[in-house]
Amino acid sequence: MKNTMLRLLIAGLIISLPFAPAGAQSVVNEADAARQQRDAEQIFRNLRKAGATAPDLYPDEASDTGPQSVLRAQPRPTWFDVSIDGQLFYTDNMLFRQQATERTEASVFVNTVQVALTPPPCETGGGRLAPRLGYRHQWFNYGLVEGSAVKNFYNFDSETVFADATWQAGPWQVQAGFDWTRLLDHQPTYTSYHELYNELSPRWGVQRVIPVCPRSALLLAYLGSYHFSRVDPVTVNEGTPPVPVFHPADRNDRWEHTLLAAYSVALTRHLVAQPFYRYQLTGYTVERRTDQLHSVGCSLAWCFNERVNARIFTSYDLRQSTNPLVADYRKLDAGVGLNLNFRF
């Protein structure tokens, strides 16, 4: 029973930290929020695959019931990981505006398909090293619930090729890798694809899951990355033809450092609650600007089994920037999601 509860707890920790929402810069903001969510989720997916044994939750636990494997190892090697996720949520600040009178409420529908090659981990350096290579595609659609053609203008796709390696020793996990991402809009028609933005991002991170009791665990994590970016020049439509506004194509180059704390508690055998706090410090190297982002929220997940879970969630974001021309925004999101994950 303890073993089942703790596995459910870790499954709860991979339930999403909600997305955020999309002009050209808003699209980049939305994609950044989605990436932060995925980074947190993937830490736990890798942790589950690694099959680490948790420390005793009470004296002589191992002698009483045998070793308690929080992250159950697979009975046979798996080489592929396929994840499908759908998320529908409400946001009160779709375009990340500062003034309340300028904010746009919207429904946001985000669908994700990810396929990864995941060779069996190997023993090295006193731990287990797990490599991964994959592709991820996401569809971001706005205003579907309210049937808004204006909001649909902001629809976009995200394509990512990624590779990383995760080393795990006991409760500690360290990861390093990179992402190459393109953001594509749908103009002039939905079947049209035009690249708005691309970036190459090396990333790294370290995390630890600390069991608190048989029904709860605390996650502490640090995630770091650097983004080599390229964005199309901005144009204004006052001239004929449109007049280009010349900003550096690499104006979104930046460092990111993120601290994440999440507490996961199993309310029943299948129901997991997860409050969290995330702090992100972003330093732009071309614009000479520093942003701080505070995010708090909670998700409630129903884990049907290791492959299927459903969730409801809410989050509140507050961003502050040293650049007076950049909006200091507040944003509330709330919605539902469904995730399917298969390993074979």
C-alpha positions, 0 to 999 in steps of 0.5 A: 500500500505504501509503495502504491501511494508513493508511486502515485505521489511521484505520478502526481508530481508530473502533472502539469504546471499550467501554461501561460498565452500570444503578436509575435512577442506574445507567442514567444511568451506563451512558448516560454511558459509551455517550455517551463512546464515541460521541463518540470514534467520531464524531470519526473518522467525520467525519474520514474524510468530510472527506478531509484529506491527511496530512503526509508520513511520510518526506521526499519521500513526496509526490513519490514516490507522490503526496499520501497521503490518509489520509482518502479523499474520497468520489468523489461527495457523500453526504447520508445516513449510516446506522450499525448497531452490535451489541455483546455484552460481560461486565461484572463490576460492572453496578450500579457498586458500590464493594464487591466483595461488592456487585458484580453480574456480567452480560452486556450486549447493546447495539444502536444504530441511527443515521441522520444527514443529512450535507450535503457539506462547504463550504470556509470559514476555510481548512478544510472545514465539515461539518454534521450532523443526526440521530437515534440509538436504543439498546437496552440489555439485561442478562442475556440470556446467563444468562437472568436475569429480575432483571437484565432489570429494568434494561433501558432504551432511549436516544433522542437527537436531535443536531446538530453541525458539524465544521471540519477543517483539515489534521490538526486537527479542531474540532466543536461541537453539541448532543444531546437525550437521553431514557432510557426504562425497560420497566416494567411490561412490555418493551413499556412505556416510561416516561421516567426521565431527559432532558438537553440537552447542548451539546458541543465538542471538538478532536482531532488524528491524528498519523501515527507510521509507515506502520502506526501513528498516535496520536490526541489529543483533548479533548471538553467538554460541559455537561448540563442534566438532569431526572430523576424523583423517587426513590421508596421502596416502604416506604409505601402508596402509595410515598413520594417522596424529594425530590431536585432534578430537575436534580441531574445537571447537570454539566460534563464534560471528557475527554482521550483518547489512543489508539494505532492500529497495523495488524497486517495489511491488515485487522487493527488494534489500538488501546490507549487511555487516557481521563481524564474530569473531571466537576463537578456544579453542583447537588450540588457534587461532582467525579468523576474517571474513568480508563479504559484498554483495548484493541480488536482490529478486523477491518476487512472494508471501509469499511462493515463491521468486527468487534471484540473489546475489553476495558476497565478503569474506575476512578472516584473522587468527592469525595462520600462518598455516591457509590461509588468503583467499579472495573469490568472489561468485555470483549466483541465487536461488529459495525458496519455503516456506509453513506453515500449 
